[in-house]
Amino acid sequence: MKAKTHTVIDQMGRCVEVPVSPRRIISLVPSQTELLASLGLEEEVVGITKFCVHPRRWYHSKTKIGGTKQLRMEVVERLQPDLIIGNKEENEKAQIEALEKRYPVWMSDIETIADALEMIEGVGALVGRHSESRQLREEIAAAWQKVHRRAAVLPHRRVLYLIWRKPYMAAGSSTFINEVLHFLGFENVCRQARYPAVELPMQAEPDWVLLSSEPYPFKEKHMDEVRRLCPKAKVVLVDGEMFSWYGSRMREAPAYFEQLVGHMLALSAAAR
């Protein structure tokens, strides 16, 4: 007997016919994989990407279907999913179009904090965990309001957030990272859209250069190089997951931001 289905609208405005109770889910995005784990989908999630490192037990036990932009279609076919959950930015359009011809594919489209909160509750409703996801959304929203414009206490707040090296690439406008920076009270000196390559030093000099732990794994050894290129800026390593993972990781982010701003305040005081 065919499983009961219903039609939902995803964050790209697409109508998707999905099972009322999906039993074989593939997640194509690390932050959304972690969300599914937080909602208790231990048995239902059968496939994840090689970048889905949280939770660790899933990373070691779930079937890998390739990378977020290089999916292994033969593995997806073998798993026979009844629901695939992806993201407009993370996944390749051509591969998503190929998948949606055979399987229900629900897509998120995240640019703002409001988008992320909407996604959390939407995914919960999609997989039969609406009450759990609504509670998670409320917890995250309350925690984030406590740190709203936390960076306003800093005397200088112009930042450049680097995500890549050789070439240097920054998080610009129309990104979730940019939204988080503004929410915290920083001014992003990279005004170009998305993730442009940038030349250092920039004409619009930042007060701070934030080196993300992902996708490029910036380490302490890279800090001196950036200091030489941006001698007027203070350079800080930051946890990229806290700035860019828009699922249940958002619950942990406010405590991290409090510590980060405290560290930056200490650096500012020491430089006086």
Backbone hydrogen bonds, N-H to C=O, Kabsch-Sander energy under -0.5 kcal/mol:
donor,donor_aa,acceptor,acceptor_aa,energy
6,H,18,V,-2.5
8,V,16,V,-2.8
10,D,8,V,-0.5
10,D,14,R,-2.3
11,Q,107,M,-1.8
12,M,107,M,-0.5
13,G,10,D,-1.8
16,V,8,V,-3.3
16,V,14,R,-0.5
18,V,6,H,-2.8
18,V,16,V,-0.7
20,V,4,K,-2.8
25,I,44,E,-2.9
26,I,83,L,-2.3
27,S,47,G,-2.4
28,L,85,I,-2.8
33,T,29,V,-2.2
34,E,30,P,-2.2
35,L,31,S,-1.4
36,L,32,Q,-2.2
37,A,33,T,-1.9
38,S,34,E,-2.3
39,L,35,L,-1.6
40,G,37,A,-1.6
41,L,36,L,-2.3
42,E,40,G,-1.0
45,V,41,L,-1.7
46,V,25,I,-2.7
46,V,44,E,-0.6
47,G,25,I,-1.4
48,I,63,T,-2.4
50,K,66,G,-2.4
52,C,49,T,-1.4
53,V,51,F,-1.8
58,W,55,P,-0.6
59,Y,55,P,-2.0
60,H,56,R,-1.9
61,S,57,R,-1.0
62,K,58,W,-3.1
63,T,46,V,-1.0
65,I,48,I,-2.5
67,G,70,Q,-1.6
72,R,65,I,-2.9
73,M,71,L,-1.0
75,V,72,R,-0.9
76,V,72,R,-1.9
77,E,73,M,-2.5
78,R,74,E,-1.7
79,L,75,V,-1.8
80,Q,76,V,-1.2
82,D,24,R,-2.5
83,L,24,R,-1.3
84,I,104,P,-2.3
85,I,26,I,-2.6
86,G,84,I,-0.5
86,G,106,W,-2.5
88,K,108,S,-2.6
91,N,87,N,-2.1
92,E,68,T,-0.5
96,I,92,E,-2.3
97,E,93,K,-2.7
98,A,94,A,-1.7
99,L,95,Q,-2.2
100,E,96,I,-2.6
101,K,97,E,-0.5
101,K,98,A,-0.6
102,R,99,L,-2.0
103,Y,99,L,-2.4
106,W,84,I,-2.9
106,W,104,P,-0.5
108,S,86,G,-2.0
111,E,109,D,-0.6
116,A,112,T,-1.8
117,L,113,I,-2.3
118,E,114,A,-2.3
119,M,115,D,-2.5
120,I,116,A,-2.3
121,E,117,L,-1.9
122,G,118,E,-2.5
123,V,119,M,-3.2
124,G,120,I,-1.8
125,A,121,E,-2.2
126,L,122,G,-1.9
127,V,123,V,-1.8
128,G,125,A,-0.8
129,R,124,G,-3.7
133,S,129,R,-2.4
134,R,130,H,-2.4
135,Q,131,S,-2.0
136,L,132,E,-2.1
137,R,133,S,-2.6
138,E,134,R,-2.2
139,E,135,Q,-2.3
140,I,136,L,-2.5
141,A,137,R,-2.6
142,A,138,E,-2.1
143,A,139,E,-2.2
144,W,140,I,-2.7
145,Q,141,A,-1.7
146,K,142,A,-0.9
147,V,143,A,-0.6
147,V,144,W,-1.0
148,H,145,Q,-0.7
149,R,183,F,-2.9
150,R,147,V,-1.9
151,A,184,L,-3.1
152,A,149,R,-1.4
153,V,150,R,-1.3
154,L,151,A,-2.1
159,V,157,R,-0.5
159,V,187,E,-3.0
160,L,208,W,-1.8
162,L,160,L,-0.7
162,L,210,L,-2.6
163,I,169,M,-2.8
164,W,169,M,-1.3
169,M,164,W,-1.5
170,A,196,P,-2.3
171,A,161,Y,-2.4
172,G,170,A,-0.6
172,G,194,R,-3.5
173,S,192,Q,-2.2
179,E,175,T,-1.7
180,V,176,F,-2.3
181,L,177,I,-2.6
182,H,178,N,-2.3
183,F,179,E,-2.4
184,L,180,V,-2.1
185,G,181,L,-0.7
185,G,182,H,-0.7
186,F,181,L,-2.8
187,E,157,R,-2.4
188,N,186,F,-0.6
189,V,159,V,-2.7
189,V,187,E,-0.6
191,R,189,V,-1.0
194,R,173,S,-2.7
198,V,168,Y,-2.6
205,E,203,Q,-1.3
207,D,158,R,-2.4
208,W,158,R,-2.2
209,V,234,K,-2.5
210,L,160,L,-2.8
210,L,208,W,-0.5
211,L,209,V,-0.6
211,L,236,V,-3.0
212,S,162,L,-2.1
212,S,210,L,-0.7
213,S,238,V,-1.1
216,Y,163,I,-1.8
218,F,212,S,-1.5
218,F,216,Y,-2.0
222,H,219,K,-1.7
223,M,220,E,-1.5
224,D,220,E,-0.6
226,V,222,H,-1.7
227,R,223,M,-2.5
228,R,224,D,-2.2
229,L,225,E,-1.4
230,C,226,V,-2.3
233,A,230,C,-1.8
234,K,207,D,-2.5
236,V,209,V,-2.5
238,V,211,L,-2.8
240,G,238,V,-0.9
242,M,239,D,-0.8
243,F,239,D,-0.9
244,S,240,G,-1.8
245,W,241,E,-2.3
246,Y,244,S,-0.7
248,S,31,S,-0.5
250,M,247,G,-1.8
251,R,248,S,-1.9
252,E,249,R,-1.4
253,A,249,R,-1.0
256,Y,252,E,-1.3
257,F,253,A,-2.8
258,E,254,P,-2.1
259,Q,255,A,-1.7
260,L,256,Y,-2.6
261,V,257,F,-2.7
262,G,258,E,-1.9
263,H,259,Q,-2.3
264,M,260,L,-2.4
265,L,261,V,-2.4
266,A,262,G,-1.9
267,L,263,H,-2.1
268,S,264,M,-2.3
269,A,265,L,-2.4
270,A,266,A,-2.2
271,A,267,L,-1.3
272,R,268,S,-0.5
272,R,269,A,-0.9
